Amino acid sequence: MSRTELYEWIIIILCIISWWPLIFLGFDPLWYRLFIYIGVPLVLLGILARRFGRVREGLDYSEKVIESQRGTPGMPPGMGMPPGPSAPNEETTPKDSDNS
């Protein structure tokens, strides 16, 4: 886990904890309600946008790796790869000799 992800998790936990005084203690001044109803969702949406960006970067990287393994860009998976080993048939398998 990177340092940025750790900070994001800490912020998410703090956002959850910040709801507790409103829910359990009835703490309800105007500045606190503005923070809870506007600030917390904006912070969580920012974290969500950053995570979607990182997922997109990871998917782009994966596509580049797969294309480089295939050797030809734009082909469907499996089309540019050599065939795998085939199952042995009866002609190539050694026969058991009857030495009894």
N, C-alpha and C positions, 0 to 999 in steps of 0.2 A: 504494500500500500504506500502510495507516495505521500509526501507531506501535504500536498494540496487536498487529497482525498481525506486525510486525517482531519484537516481544518474543516472541511465540509461536514464531516460526521459530527464534529464537536458543535458546529453551528446548528445543525439539525437537532441535536439533543438539547441545546440551549433554547431553540424555538419551542420545542415540546415542553420544556420546564417552564418557559415564560407563560404558558397558559394556566399553570397550576394556581397562582394567586387569584386569578379571575374565577376559576371553577370552584376551588375549595374554600377560599377565604372571602370571596365576594369583593375583592379589591377592584374598584371600578372608576377611577378618575378618568377624565377625558384624554389626557396625554397617553395613558396606558391603553385605553381602548383604541386610539389611533395607531399606536405601535403594534398592538395585537392584530387588528383587522386590516391594516394596510402594510405595515413594515414587515411582519413575519411572512405573509404570502409573497411579497416582492422578493425577499431574500430567498425563499424556497424556489421561486420561479427562476431566479438567477442561478441557483445551484443546478436546477433541472436543465437549464439551457447549456451550462458548462458540461454537464454529464452527457447530454445528447451530442454535443460537439466532439467529446472524446470518443464516444461510441462510433460516430461517423468517421473519425480519423482512423480508428481501429479497423472498421470495415473496409475503408479505402486501402489501407495497408494490406489487409488480407487478400483483397482482389488483386493487388499488384503482385503479391507473392504467388498466387495461383496462376496468374497470367505468365509470370516468368517461369514457373514450373512446366506449364503447357508449351511454352515457346511461341505460341501464336495468340495475339490478343483478339478478343471478340468471339472465340469459339466456345460452344457450350461445354460444360465440364465433361471430361471423359473422351472427347473427340480427338484431342491432340496427343493423347498419351499412348504409349505403346501397349499392346495387349499383355496381360499378365501371364504367368505360367499356366499351361493347360494341364488338365488332369491326366495322369498316365493312363494309357489304354492297355488292353490285354496283350498287344503285340510287343510292347516295350518292357513290360514287367517280366522279371525272371520267373520261370516255372519251377515249382517244387519237383524235385526228382524223387522217384519212388525207390528208395534204398532200403525198403523193408523186406 
